[in-house]
Amino acid sequence: MGRFDGKVALVTGAARGQGRSHAVNLAAEGADVAVLDICQQVPSVQYAMSSPDDLDETVALIEKTGRRALAIQADVRDHQAVEAAVAQTVGELGGLDLAVANAGILPVTGDAAREMDAWRAAIDTMLSGVYYTLRYTTAVMIERGAGGSVVLTGSTSSFRGVAYNADMLTPGEVGYGAAKHGVLGLMREFAMALGSHHIRVNTVAPMGVRTPMVVNEYFADLHSEAPGGWMANPMGLRYIEPQDVSEAVLWLLSDQARYVTGVTVPVDAGLLLV
């Protein structure tokens, strides 16, 4: 038996990286999973973003576990698209018990990061998009009256600034940090209000994860110019793996954490200690 037998989950930003890992792990534990992703390039982002083929691959991996997968190509910056995706999930998969608001971008490199559009892209994706996901998924959970669990993807940047000089204070980099700080506020508001409905809301805060978002030539250049000790951690790691984050996400979603709400679990090799 799996921890999520008979459950339905929705994961945003699920075409690849952390989102794919969370979705496939949920399916392996018995859940049917709706996987949502924009599957197109955001102009403020320099690295190549996900494609429809990536989302198809996530679906195939879920179906290989024997569970149902629902692919939804949508932009979390559009509240109507998120509302429609939640309704489609309920309509086609029969309900909604779990959600992971994971969609994120890193518009911190290249000339586009210096344009104000990068601020809007960061905030709209990782703050407004998280709010929309919370708003519409938890509304369904409240109406069904069976409780639920939501995990938000924060970051070690939810707790600390990472700009190592004034040149880094671009709209994209500051927008990323502001959005990730804001995620903690959203989590606390929803956790406080929805406890009486037995809906739990928590956050996971990873350090750099080995995904295309940070493992690319552009971020490598940014890292190479950083002062010694930037992003240092006691365990001496450069990256962790998506599976490391998924282990924390699944625990927070599961009944093993049935009385855990309103908290953030760092998966950071101790980075926040430094």
NUKOLLUM-512129 format. One record per residue (C-alpha): residue number from 1; chain; residue in one letter; x negated, y, z negated. Coordinates in Angstrom, 2 decimals, decimal comma. Each point is the difference from the previous one (the first is absolute). Layout:
@n->NUM chain->A res->a px->X py->Y pz->Z
...
END
This chain:
@n->1 chain->A res->m px->0,00 py->0,00 pz->0,00
@n->2 chain->A res->g px->-1,12 py->3,52 pz->0,78
@n->3 chain->A res->r px->0,29 py->3,07 pz->-2,19
@n->4 chain->A res->f px->2,34 py->1,65 pz->2,50
@n->5 chain->A res->d px->2,19 py->-2,85 pz->1,20
@n->6 chain->A res->g px->3,32 py->1,38 pz->1,24
@n->7 chain->A res->k px->-1,23 py->3,61 pz->-0,11
@n->8 chain->A res->v px->-0,12 py->2,59 pz->2,77
@n->9 chain->A res->a px->-2,84 py->2,52 pz->0,19
@n->10 chain->A res->l px->-0,78 py->3,08 pz->2,07
@n->11 chain->A res->v px->-3,63 py->1,06 pz->0,57
@n->12 chain->A res->t px->-0,94 py->3,22 pz->1,76
@n->13 chain->A res->g px->-3,27 py->0,41 pz->1,89
@n->14 chain->A res->a px->0,07 py->-3,75 pz->0,55
@n->15 chain->A res->a px->-1,45 py->-0,39 pz->3,50
@n->16 chain->A res->r px->-3,50 py->-0,62 pz->-1,35
@n->17 chain->A res->g px->-2,30 py->0,59 pz->-2,96
@n->18 chain->A res->q px->1,41 py->0,07 pz->-3,51
@n->19 chain->A res->g px->3,61 py->0,02 pz->1,16
@n->20 chain->A res->r px->-0,43 py->-3,13 pz->2,07
@n->21 chain->A res->s px->-1,71 py->-1,73 pz->-2,91
@n->22 chain->A res->h px->2,81 py->0,90 pz->-2,40
@n->23 chain->A res->a px->2,68 py->-1,11 pz->2,47
@n->24 chain->A res->v px->-1,61 py->-3,36 pz->0,79
@n->25 chain->A res->n px->-0,65 py->-0,70 pz->-3,67
@n->26 chain->A res->l px->3,62 py->0,78 pz->-0,84
@n->27 chain->A res->a px->1,12 py->-2,42 pz->2,68
@n->28 chain->A res->a px->-2,38 py->-2,69 pz->-1,26
@n->29 chain->A res->e px->1,71 py->0,39 pz->-3,40
@n->30 chain->A res->g px->3,46 py->-0,50 pz->1,52
@n->31 chain->A res->a px->1,28 py->3,42 pz->1,04
@n->32 chain->A res->d px->1,51 py->1,03 pz->3,29
@n->33 chain->A res->v px->-1,76 py->3,21 pz->1,01
@n->34 chain->A res->a px->0,88 py->3,06 pz->2,05
@n->35 chain->A res->v px->-3,22 py->1,56 pz->1,31
@n->36 chain->A res->l px->0,07 py->3,65 pz->1,02
@n->37 chain->A res->d px->-2,72 py->1,93 pz->1,78
@n->38 chain->A res->i px->-0,31 py->3,04 pz->2,26
@n->39 chain->A res->c px->-2,13 py->-1,96 pz->2,51
@n->40 chain->A res->q px->-1,26 py->3,12 pz->1,73
@n->41 chain->A res->q px->-2,71 py->2,59 pz->-0,40
@n->42 chain->A res->v px->0,45 py->2,98 pz->-2,28
@n->43 chain->A res->p px->-1,93 py->2,87 pz->1,68
@n->44 chain->A res->s px->-1,65 py->1,07 pz->-3,27
@n->45 chain->A res->v px->-1,61 py->-3,43 pz->-0,42
@n->46 chain->A res->q px->-3,32 py->-0,64 pz->1,76
@n->47 chain->A res->y px->-0,26 py->-3,79 pz->-0,36
@n->48 chain->A res->a px->2,27 py->-2,26 pz->2,06
@n->49 chain->A res->m px->3,27 py->-0,71 pz->-1,76
@n->50 chain->A res->s px->2,18 py->-3,11 pz->0,23
@n->51 chain->A res->s px->1,78 py->-1,21 pz->3,14
@n->52 chain->A res->p px->3,16 py->-2,01 pz->0,70
@n->53 chain->A res->d px->-2,26 py->-3,00 pz->0,59
@n->54 chain->A res->d px->-1,29 py->0,35 pz->-3,57
@n->55 chain->A res->l px->3,55 py->-0,04 pz->-1,33
@n->56 chain->A res->d px->0,78 py->-3,06 pz->2,12
@n->57 chain->A res->e px->-3,00 py->-1,75 pz->-1,54
@n->58 chain->A res->t px->1,28 py->0,77 pz->-3,50
@n->59 chain->A res->v px->3,37 py->-1,49 pz->0,96
@n->60 chain->A res->a px->-1,69 py->-3,13 pz->1,33
@n->61 chain->A res->l px->-1,98 py->-0,43 pz->-3,22
@n->62 chain->A res->i px->3,16 py->0,32 pz->-2,09
@n->63 chain->A res->e px->1,90 py->-2,45 pz->2,15
@n->64 chain->A res->k px->-2,86 py->-2,46 pz->-0,32
@n->65 chain->A res->t px->0,85 py->-0,21 pz->-3,72
@n->66 chain->A res->g px->3,54 py->-1,05 pz->0,88
@n->67 chain->A res->r px->1,63 py->3,24 pz->-1,08
@n->68 chain->A res->r px->1,94 py->2,53 pz->2,05
@n->69 chain->A res->a px->-1,63 py->3,20 pz->1,23
@n->70 chain->A res->l px->1,72 py->3,14 pz->1,24
@n->71 chain->A res->a px->-2,19 py->2,41 pz->1,98
@n->72 chain->A res->i px->1,02 py->3,66 pz->-0,10
@n->73 chain->A res->q px->-1,96 py->2,62 pz->1,91
@n->74 chain->A res->a px->0,73 py->3,25 pz->-1,82
@n->75 chain->A res->d px->-1,68 py->3,09 pz->-1,43
@n->76 chain->A res->v px->0,26 py->0,45 pz->-3,77
@n->77 chain->A res->r px->-0,24 py->3,77 pz->0,51
@n->78 chain->A res->d px->3,56 py->-0,16 pz->1,38
@n->79 chain->A res->h px->2,45 py->-0,49 pz->-2,86
@n->80 chain->A res->q px->2,77 py->-1,09 pz->2,34
@n->81 chain->A res->a px->-2,26 py->-2,66 pz->1,49
@n->82 chain->A res->v px->-0,82 py->-1,32 pz->-3,48
@n->83 chain->A res->e px->3,66 py->-0,03 pz->-0,98
@n->84 chain->A res->a px->0,83 py->-1,90 pz->3,20
@n->85 chain->A res->a px->-2,83 py->-2,48 pz->-0,62
@n->86 chain->A res->v px->1,29 py->-0,78 pz->-3,47
@n->87 chain->A res->a px->3,51 py->-0,47 pz->1,35
@n->88 chain->A res->q px->-1,34 py->-2,29 pz->2,74
@n->89 chain->A res->t px->-1,89 py->-2,03 pz->-2,58
@n->90 chain->A res->v px->3,11 py->-0,52 pz->-2,10
@n->91 chain->A res->g px->2,11 py->-0,76 pz->3,06
@n->92 chain->A res->e px->-2,35 py->-2,52 pz->1,59
@n->93 chain->A res->l px->-1,73 py->-1,57 pz->-2,99
@n->94 chain->A res->g px->2,93 py->0,11 pz->-2,40
@n->95 chain->A res->g px->-1,18 py->2,33 pz->-2,74
@n->96 chain->A res->l px->-2,99 py->1,78 pz->-1,49
@n->97 chain->A res->d px->-1,75 py->-0,90 pz->-3,24
@n->98 chain->A res->l px->-3,57 py->1,19 pz->0,43
@n->99 chain->A res->a px->-1,77 py->2,86 pz->1,76
@n->100 chain->A res->v px->-3,58 py->1,12 pz->0,54
@n->101 chain->A res->a px->-0,43 py->3,63 pz->1,09
@n->102 chain->A res->n px->-3,39 py->-0,49 pz->1,58
@n->103 chain->A res->a px->-0,08 py->2,06 pz->3,21
@n->104 chain->A res->g px->-3,01 py->2,29 pz->0,01
@n->105 chain->A res->i px->-2,44 py->1,88 pz->2,20
@n->106 chain->A res->l px->-3,44 py->1,53 pz->-0,50
@n->107 chain->A res->p px->-0,16 py->3,25 pz->1,99
@n->108 chain->A res->v px->-3,33 py->1,09 pz->-1,45
@n->109 chain->A res->t px->-2,47 py->-0,12 pz->2,91
@n->110 chain->A res->g px->-0,40 py->1,81 pz->3,29
@n->111 chain->A res->d px->1,18 py->3,41 pz->1,15
@n->112 chain->A res->a px->3,67 py->-0,97 pz->-0,42
@n->113 chain->A res->a px->-0,50 py->-0,35 pz->-3,76
@n->114 chain->A res->r px->-0,64 py->3,75 pz->-0,11
@n->115 chain->A res->e px->3,35 py->0,89 pz->1,52
@n->116 chain->A res->m px->3,06 py->0,66 pz->-2,15
@n->117 chain->A res->d px->1,79 py->-2,83 pz->1,79
@n->118 chain->A res->a px->-2,27 py->-2,35 pz->-1,95
@n->119 chain->A res->w px->1,39 py->1,32 pz->-3,29
@n->120 chain->A res->r px->3,53 py->-0,59 pz->1,19
@n->121 chain->A res->a px->-0,83 py->-3,46 pz->1,32
@n->122 chain->A res->a px->-1,54 py->-1,03 pz->-3,32
@n->123 chain->A res->i px->2,75 py->1,40 pz->-2,20
@n->124 chain->A res->d px->2,82 py->-1,16 pz->2,27
@n->125 chain->A res->t px->-1,38 py->-3,54 pz->0,21
@n->126 chain->A res->m px->-1,29 py->-0,69 pz->-3,50
@n->127 chain->A res->l px->2,24 py->2,17 pz->-2,17
@n->128 chain->A res->s px->3,24 py->0,67 pz->1,86
@n->129 chain->A res->g px->-0,15 py->-3,46 pz->1,61
@n->130 chain->A res->v px->-0,43 py->-1,63 pz->-3,41
@n->131 chain->A res->y px->2,91 py->2,04 pz->-1,37
@n->132 chain->A res->y px->2,25 py->-1,01 pz->2,87
@n->133 chain->A res->t px->-0,93 py->-3,64 pz->-0,48
@n->134 chain->A res->l px->0,71 py->0,21 pz->-3,71
@n->135 chain->A res->r px->3,24 py->1,90 pz->0,49
@n->136 chain->A res->y px->1,59 py->-2,37 pz->2,47
@n->137 chain->A res->t px->-1,31 py->-3,33 pz->-1,31
@n->138 chain->A res->t px->0,94 py->0,68 pz->-3,60
@n->139 chain->A res->a px->3,45 py->1,26 pz->1,02
@n->140 chain->A res->v px->0,67 py->-3,46 pz->1,43
@n->141 chain->A res->m px->-1,35 py->-1,66 pz->-3,15
@n->142 chain->A res->i px->2,21 py->2,15 pz->-2,23
@n->143 chain->A res->e px->3,07 py->-0,80 pz->2,07
@n->144 chain->A res->r px->-0,70 py->-3,75 pz->-0,06
@n->145 chain->A res->g px->-0,45 py->0,07 pz->-3,78
@n->146 chain->A res->a px->-2,60 py->-2,77 pz->-0,10
@n->147 chain->A res->g px->-3,06 py->2,07 pz->-0,84
@n->148 chain->A res->g px->-3,08 py->0,21 pz->2,15
@n->149 chain->A res->s px->-3,65 py->0,94 pz->0,16
@n->150 chain->A res->v px->-1,92 py->2,56 pz->2,05
@n->151 chain->A res->v px->-3,74 py->0,52 pz->0,28
@n->152 chain->A res->l px->-1,55 py->3,15 pz->1,43
@n->153 chain->A res->t px->-3,46 py->0,13 pz->1,52
@n->154 chain->A res->g px->-2,00 py->2,67 pz->-1,75
@n->155 chain->A res->s px->-3,78 py->0,27 pz->-0,05
@n->156 chain->A res->t px->-2,89 py->0,79 pz->-2,25
@n->157 chain->A res->s px->0,53 py->3,40 pz->1,67
@n->158 chain->A res->s px->3,23 py->0,16 pz->-2,02
@n->159 chain->A res->f px->-2,20 py->0,77 pz->-3,01
@n->160 chain->A res->r px->-3,04 py->1,88 pz->1,24
@n->161 chain->A res->g px->-1,19 py->2,34 pz->2,70
@n->162 chain->A res->v px->-2,42 py->-1,40 pz->2,55
@n->163 chain->A res->a px->-1,03 py->3,09 pz->1,97
@n->164 chain->A res->y px->-3,76 py->0,27 pz->-0,54
@n->165 chain->A res->n px->-0,40 py->3,46 pz->1,55
@n->166 chain->A res->a px->2,08 py->2,93 pz->1,22
@n->167 chain->A res->d px->-0,11 py->-1,23 pz->3,60
@n->168 chain->A res->m px->2,06 py->-3,02 pz->-1,06
@n->169 chain->A res->l px->2,90 py->2,19 pz->-1,17
@n->170 chain->A res->t px->1,83 py->-0,49 pz->3,28
@n->171 chain->A res->p px->3,79 py->-0,17 pz->0,27
@n->172 chain->A res->g px->-0,24 py->-3,72 pz->0,68
@n->173 chain->A res->e px->-2,28 py->-0,92 pz->-2,91
@n->174 chain->A res->v px->1,78 py->2,24 pz->-2,51
@n->175 chain->A res->g px->3,35 py->-1,21 pz->1,29
@n->176 chain->A res->y px->-1,05 py->-3,59 pz->-0,57
@n->177 chain->A res->g px->-1,04 py->0,69 pz->-3,58
@n->178 chain->A res->a px->3,10 py->2,07 pz->-0,74
@n->179 chain->A res->a px->2,29 py->-2,68 pz->1,38
@n->180 chain->A res->k px->-1,67 py->-2,77 pz->-1,98
@n->181 chain->A res->h px->0,22 py->2,07 pz->-3,19
@n->182 chain->A res->g px->3,66 py->0,66 pz->0,78
@n->183 chain->A res->v px->0,74 py->-3,72 pz->0,32
@n->184 chain->A res->l px->-0,56 py->-0,33 pz->-3,75
@n->185 chain->A res->g px->2,64 py->2,63 pz->-0,67
@n->186 chain->A res->l px->2,50 py->-1,80 pz->2,23
@n->187 chain->A res->m px->-0,72 py->-3,29 pz->-1,73
@n->188 chain->A res->r px->0,55 py->1,43 pz->-3,47
@n->189 chain->A res->e px->3,23 py->1,79 pz->0,93
@n->190 chain->A res->f px->1,56 py->-3,10 pz->1,57
@n->191 chain->A res->a px->-1,27 py->-2,38 pz->-2,68
@n->192 chain->A res->m px->1,49 py->2,19 pz->-2,73
@n->193 chain->A res->a px->3,36 py->0,39 pz->1,68
@n->194 chain->A res->l px->0,47 py->-3,56 pz->1,27
@n->195 chain->A res->g px->-1,02 py->-2,05 pz->-3,01
@n->196 chain->A res->s px->3,63 py->-0,30 pz->-1,10
@n->197 chain->A res->h px->0,71 py->-1,61 pz->3,37
@n->198 chain->A res->h px->-2,82 py->-2,52 pz->-0,56
@n->199 chain->A res->i px->-1,88 py->1,48 pz->2,95
@n->200 chain->A res->r px->-3,72 py->0,24 pz->-0,64
@n->201 chain->A res->v px->-2,29 py->2,44 pz->1,81
@n->202 chain->A res->n px->-3,79 py->-0,19 pz->-0,20
@n->203 chain->A res->t px->-3,08 py->1,06 pz->1,91
@n->204 chain->A res->v px->-3,16 py->-1,78 pz->1,08
@n->205 chain->A res->a px->-3,13 py->2,14 pz->0,37
@n->206 chain->A res->p px->-2,71 py->-1,64 pz->2,09
@n->207 chain->A res->m px->-3,48 py->1,24 pz->0,79
@n->208 chain->A res->g px->-1,13 py->-0,25 pz->3,62
@n->209 chain->A res->v px->1,51 py->-3,08 pz->1,63
@n->210 chain->A res->r px->-1,53 py->-1,81 pz->2,95
@n->211 chain->A res->t px->2,56 py->1,09 pz->2,60
@n->212 chain->A res->p px->-0,22 py->2,02 pz->3,24
@n->213 chain->A res->m px->0,94 py->3,13 pz->-1,97
@n->214 chain->A res->v px->-3,44 py->0,19 pz->-1,61
@n->215 chain->A res->v px->-2,10 py->-2,52 pz->1,90
@n->216 chain->A res->n px->-0,63 py->2,10 pz->3,08
@n->217 chain->A res->e px->-2,77 py->2,13 pz->1,43
@n->218 chain->A res->y px->1,59 py->3,29 pz->-1,05
@n->219 chain->A res->f px->0,35 py->-0,83 pz->-3,69
@n->220 chain->A res->a px->-3,46 py->-1,58 pz->0,05
@n->221 chain->A res->d px->-1,44 py->3,34 pz->1,12
@n->222 chain->A res->l px->1,85 py->1,78 pz->-2,82
@n->223 chain->A res->h px->-1,33 py->-2,52 pz->-2,50
@n->224 chain->A res->s px->-3,57 py->0,30 pz->1,31
@n->225 chain->A res->e px->0,00 py->3,75 pz->-0,65
@n->226 chain->A res->a px->1,25 py->-0,37 pz->-3,57
@n->227 chain->A res->p px->-2,27 py->0,56 pz->-3,01
@n->228 chain->A res->g px->-1,33 py->-3,01 pz->-1,84
@n->229 chain->A res->g px->2,56 py->-1,62 pz->-2,26
@n->230 chain->A res->w px->3,05 py->1,13 pz->2,00
@n->231 chain->A res->m px->2,66 py->-2,69 pz->-0,51
@n->232 chain->A res->a px->-2,36 py->-1,88 pz->-2,34
@n->233 chain->A res->n px->1,44 py->-2,71 pz->-2,24
@n->234 chain->A res->p px->-1,47 py->-2,21 pz->-2,74
@n->235 chain->A res->m px->0,34 py->-3,13 pz->2,13
@n->236 chain->A res->g px->-1,97 py->1,49 pz->2,87
@n->237 chain->A res->l px->2,58 py->-0,67 pz->2,72
@n->238 chain->A res->r px->0,45 py->1,97 pz->3,22
@n->239 chain->A res->y px->3,43 py->-1,48 pz->0,77
@n->240 chain->A res->i px->2,50 py->-2,41 pz->-1,42
@n->241 chain->A res->e px->2,18 py->-2,30 pz->2,11
@n->242 chain->A res->p px->3,72 py->0,42 pz->0,78
@n->243 chain->A res->q px->0,68 py->-3,24 pz->-1,85
@n->244 chain->A res->d px->-1,43 py->1,53 pz->-3,19
@n->245 chain->A res->v px->2,67 py->2,71 pz->0,17
@n->246 chain->A res->s px->2,72 py->-2,48 pz->0,94
@n->247 chain->A res->e px->-0,66 py->-2,01 pz->-3,15
@n->248 chain->A res->a px->0,80 py->3,07 pz->-2,11
@n->249 chain->A res->v px->2,99 py->0,98 pz->2,14
@n->250 chain->A res->l px->1,56 py->-3,44 pz->-0,22
@n->251 chain->A res->w px->-0,47 py->-0,11 pz->-3,76
@n->252 chain->A res->l px->1,69 py->3,38 pz->-0,41
@n->253 chain->A res->l px->2,89 py->-1,08 pz->2,23
@n->254 chain->A res->s px->0,48 py->-3,33 pz->-1,76
@n->255 chain->A res->d px->1,82 py->-1,05 pz->-3,15
@n->256 chain->A res->q px->-3,44 py->-0,54 pz->-1,54
@n->257 chain->A res->a px->0,05 py->3,79 pz->-0,41
@n->258 chain->A res->r px->3,70 py->0,19 pz->-0,86
@n->259 chain->A res->y px->-0,52 py->2,59 pz->-2,74
@n->260 chain->A res->v px->-2,67 py->1,99 pz->1,79
@n->261 chain->A res->t px->1,20 py->3,28 pz->1,46
@n->262 chain->A res->g px->-1,33 py->3,52 pz->0,43
@n->263 chain->A res->v px->-3,67 py->-1,03 pz->0,09
@n->264 chain->A res->t px->-2,88 py->0,06 pz->2,43
@n->265 chain->A res->v px->-2,29 py->-2,98 pz->0,42
@n->266 chain->A res->p px->-3,45 py->0,99 pz->1,33
@n->267 chain->A res->v px->-1,70 py->-2,55 pz->2,24
@n->268 chain->A res->d px->-3,25 py->1,91 pz->0,13
@n->269 chain->A res->a px->-2,96 py->-2,01 pz->-1,37
@n->270 chain->A res->g px->-0,08 py->2,56 pz->-2,79
@n->271 chain->A res->l px->-0,39 py->3,02 pz->2,28
@n->272 chain->A res->l px->2,22 py->2,15 pz->-2,22
@n->273 chain->A res->l px->-2,41 py->-0,58 pz->-2,88
@n->274 chain->A res->v px->-2,80 py->1,83 pz->1,77
END
